[in-house]
Amino acid sequence: MIFTLILIAIFIVVGVFAIKYVVDWQKQSQAALFVNDFRNKVNELWQKDIVDYTFSESLASQVKYVCFANVSLPNTTTEFSNVWHDLTKYQGYTMFLWPTNAVNIPNYKIEHIDFSKLPRPYCIANTGKISIRLQKNSNEALLRIVP
């Protein structure tokens, strides 16, 4: 009888750890898919002459903001000063999922976007779905994120 109770306790503990692992894996996968889909869409749109497109996709609720910034340049806004402080350690990256401890890989390099006209950092609140408006005119070489 005691052996049976010990086995039941072991199965419950293993089950809890397995469920926790699967939930965490789902959160990490959703973040990676979001960034991969965004990067692919940017690469596709960048090759076009004129673009006005809104990228919209779900993201794990643990991620509070999706931020864009060239952290080698100075901060231009006080609204997200706590976010800026966290991002400055990721030199060379341009897209961030904040809080940075919400996912395993919080920083990404996204090419073909002009970040110079955006406030630093430019953050979009995660309301369950992130929407990022991208534009490009025929006389522009890079896409712009429209706030």
C-alpha positions as CSV (number, residue, x, y, z in Angstrom):
1,M,0.0,0.0,0.0
2,I,2.8,2.5,0.8
3,F,4.6,1.5,-2.4
4,T,1.4,2.4,-4.3
5,L,1.1,5.8,-2.7
6,I,4.8,6.5,-3.5
7,L,4.2,5.6,-7.1
8,I,1.1,7.9,-7.3
9,A,3.1,10.8,-5.8
10,I,5.9,10.2,-8.3
11,F,3.5,10.2,-11.3
12,I,1.8,13.4,-10.1
13,V,5.2,15.2,-9.7
14,V,6.3,14.0,-13.2
15,G,3.0,15.0,-14.7
16,V,3.2,18.5,-13.2
17,F,6.8,18.9,-14.6
18,A,5.7,17.6,-18.0
19,I,2.8,20.0,-18.2
20,K,5.0,22.9,-17.2
21,Y,7.6,22.0,-19.9
22,V,4.9,21.8,-22.6
23,V,3.4,25.2,-21.7
24,D,6.9,26.8,-21.7
25,W,7.7,25.2,-25.0
26,Q,4.5,26.5,-26.5
27,K,5.3,30.0,-25.3
28,Q,8.8,29.9,-26.8
29,S,7.5,28.4,-30.1
30,Q,4.9,31.1,-30.4
31,A,7.5,33.9,-30.0
32,A,9.9,32.3,-32.5
33,L,7.1,31.9,-35.0
34,F,6.0,35.5,-34.6
35,V,9.5,36.8,-35.2
36,N,10.1,34.4,-38.1
37,D,6.8,35.4,-39.8
38,F,7.6,39.1,-39.3
39,R,11.1,38.7,-40.7
40,N,9.9,36.8,-43.7
41,K,7.1,39.4,-44.4
42,V,9.6,42.3,-44.1
43,N,12.0,40.5,-46.5
44,E,9.1,39.9,-49.0
45,L,7.7,43.5,-48.7
46,W,11.1,45.2,-48.9
47,Q,11.5,44.0,-52.5
48,K,8.3,45.8,-53.6
49,D,8.2,49.5,-54.8
50,I,5.2,50.6,-52.8
51,V,4.0,49.0,-49.6
52,D,1.2,49.7,-47.1
53,Y,0.8,46.6,-45.1
54,T,-0.3,45.7,-41.5
55,F,1.4,42.7,-40.0
56,S,-0.8,41.2,-37.3
57,E,-0.2,38.1,-35.3
58,S,-0.7,36.6,-31.9
59,L,2.0,36.6,-29.2
60,A,2.3,34.9,-25.8
61,S,0.8,37.0,-23.0
62,Q,4.1,36.9,-21.1
63,V,5.6,39.3,-23.7
64,K,4.3,42.8,-22.7
65,Y,5.8,44.8,-25.6
66,V,7.4,44.3,-28.9
67,C,10.0,47.0,-29.2
68,F,12.1,48.4,-32.1
69,A,15.3,50.4,-31.6
70,N,18.9,50.9,-32.7
71,V,20.3,50.8,-29.2
72,S,23.7,52.2,-30.4
73,L,21.9,55.5,-30.7
74,P,20.7,57.5,-27.7
75,N,17.2,57.1,-26.1
76,T,14.7,59.7,-27.4
77,T,11.7,59.0,-25.2
78,T,11.1,58.9,-21.4
79,E,8.0,56.8,-21.8
80,F,9.9,53.5,-21.9
81,S,13.0,54.3,-19.9
82,N,12.8,51.1,-18.0
83,V,12.6,49.1,-21.2
84,W,15.5,51.1,-22.7
85,H,17.6,50.2,-19.8
86,D,17.0,46.5,-20.4
87,L,17.6,46.8,-24.2
88,T,20.9,48.6,-24.2
89,K,22.8,45.4,-23.4
90,Y,21.8,44.0,-26.8
91,Q,24.0,46.0,-29.2
92,G,23.5,45.1,-32.8
93,Y,19.9,44.0,-32.5
94,T,16.8,46.0,-33.6
95,M,13.7,44.0,-32.4
96,F,13.1,43.0,-28.8
97,L,10.5,41.1,-26.9
98,W,10.1,42.7,-23.5
99,P,10.4,41.8,-20.7
100,T,13.5,40.2,-21.9
101,N,13.2,37.3,-19.5
102,A,9.7,36.4,-20.9
103,V,11.3,34.2,-23.7
104,N,14.6,32.5,-24.2
105,I,15.7,34.7,-27.1
106,P,14.4,38.2,-26.6
107,N,16.4,40.1,-29.3
108,Y,16.5,39.8,-33.0
109,K,18.2,41.6,-36.0
110,I,15.6,42.7,-38.5
111,E,16.9,44.1,-41.7
112,H,15.4,46.3,-44.4
113,I,13.6,48.7,-41.9
114,D,14.5,52.3,-41.4
115,F,14.5,52.8,-37.6
116,S,15.9,56.4,-37.7
117,K,12.5,58.2,-37.7
118,L,11.0,56.1,-34.8
119,P,11.3,57.1,-31.2
120,R,13.9,55.0,-29.4
121,P,12.6,52.7,-28.2
122,Y,9.4,52.3,-30.2
123,C,7.3,49.8,-28.3
124,I,3.9,48.2,-29.2
125,A,1.8,46.8,-26.3
126,N,0.8,43.2,-26.6
127,T,-2.9,42.9,-26.3
128,G,-2.9,39.3,-27.4
129,K,-2.3,40.4,-31.0
130,I,0.5,42.6,-32.2
131,S,-0.2,44.8,-35.2
132,I,2.8,46.5,-37.0
133,R,2.1,48.8,-39.9
134,L,4.8,48.8,-42.6
135,Q,5.0,51.4,-45.4
136,K,7.4,52.1,-48.3
137,N,7.2,54.7,-51.1
138,S,8.8,54.2,-54.5
139,N,11.6,56.6,-53.6
140,E,12.5,54.8,-50.4
141,A,15.1,52.0,-50.1
142,L,13.8,50.7,-46.7
143,L,10.5,49.9,-45.1
144,R,9.2,52.2,-42.4
145,I,7.2,51.3,-39.3
146,V,4.3,53.6,-38.9
147,P,3.4,54.4,-35.3
